[in-house]
Amino acid sequence: MKYQVFAAFACLASAVFAGAPLDIIPAPQEVKIVPGECRLKGKPVLERVAAIPPEGYELSITPKGVTIRSSDAAGEFYARTTLAQIERVDRRTREKIYPCVEIKDAPKFKWRGVLVDTARHFLGKTAILRIIDEISWYKFNVLQIHFTDNDAWTLEIPEYPALAGQGVTRGRTGFVYGGKIQPLYYSAEDIKEIVDYAAARNVKIVPEIELPGHFGAALRAYPAMGCRCRGGGGVLCIGNAEAVRFAEKVLDRVCEMFPSDVIHFGGDECTRDFWKKCPVCKAHIKREGLKGVEELQPWFTRHIVEYLAKKGRRAIGWDEIFIASKDRRAGGDSFNSFLPKTTMGMCWRMHGAGARAANRGYEIVRCPTDFCYFDYRQGLADDPFNYLGKTVVTLEKAYSLDVLEGVESAARANVAGGQCCNWGEFTLGLVDLEWKLWPRALATAEALWTYPEKRDFAEFSARAAVHRRRLVGRHVNCAPLE
Ligand SMILES: [Zn+2]
């Protein structure tokens, strides 16, 4: 129905319609429509053209057939994704019906991510595979999995068997199956399946292991890795060489399991209170010639960044890693001068250290809470689910994400892209995760793919309504648009 309306419009309109919607999300960079429709059997012709940018493609649909040109497999995959979004099948003749178009397309940003949190409420392997499917329909290319936190450790590490399933998720220790409690974590086999499934859909799995804070679940299993002071808390004892070695061995396994060139080591919301009191940490500060406890996390961050670099991986951490002052939230905080330039930052605060890091030459990924945190309310008239706090991130707000905000024009190439984050404290499983993710992730997908000058929220909303219907038709629990 929608296509017929479009075809009639296309015949009336000029033959060239740059940035035309065509119900494609994210909107392609260049669309040229020829009036009429193409009825086709047979497979697309594939051509590799080196001049086409990474992940980009050219899609030509004429009455003679479909041609896909790209320089890489990702571009070909995205051309097929676009094709699937505009395809209609004649049930009688089995012919595929398309509008006649020429599309030239490539993403504006190379990091187009989604984060899920399996440490607050566990998501089974099947749910992860499902989310990979869904985000790949909209050309996201990163799925970051937050495997560990104070609540649980959900990744199997053979050297430390007590970690897996430790303290699993908000009061539950596993689910009962066949009379036995099954711990909730991913085995190396599960991870292989997830990584391969994602790679076939041009999605990179970026694992996140929280260090040195948000470390409570690990310390329940191995208390000796925490500070030797009263109320050892949820932080790694950086002064203890054995504890640092523990972190390294975990990262060794993570690098074996995940081919990702980038490994996330957390770095956020880490209190210094335990380090201040810990005799081991105090001795370490003296031994290393550090100015004080405020230089302990920067020292550890650099150690981890260099350790991962020796293994051929880049480290990424939350934006606190760039801050070295006592008051992490103060505007005038000092910059962490310990960090090698290869370090990547993931910036959850629009006005935090992120933009400054980009201006200083560090590569960053942006996920500002007010635009990208989908565990915040979505402003729906009727919503049965629980959310974190009172902040509202509407579809329109999510769509207005500008990951270049506050970054000097000379430093814009340092912005790799952005990410929407779905923290799990109030998200119990796939049903409410999908509800909170969609349709807002449609907005993030377009904000990271399509040039800002081609973005128009009213026009996007009409396409989002079409896609909401399709998502529900595919049994995805997509929320209404308002
Ligand atoms: Zn300590």
Boltz pocket constraint, residues with backbone or C-beta under 6 A from the ligand:
constraints:
  - pocket:
      binder: B
      contacts: [[A, 226], [A, 227], [A, 228], [A, 236], [A, 237], [A, 238], [A, 239], [A, 240], [A, 274], [A, 275], [A, 278], [A, 279], [A, 280], [A, 281]]
      max_distance: 6.0
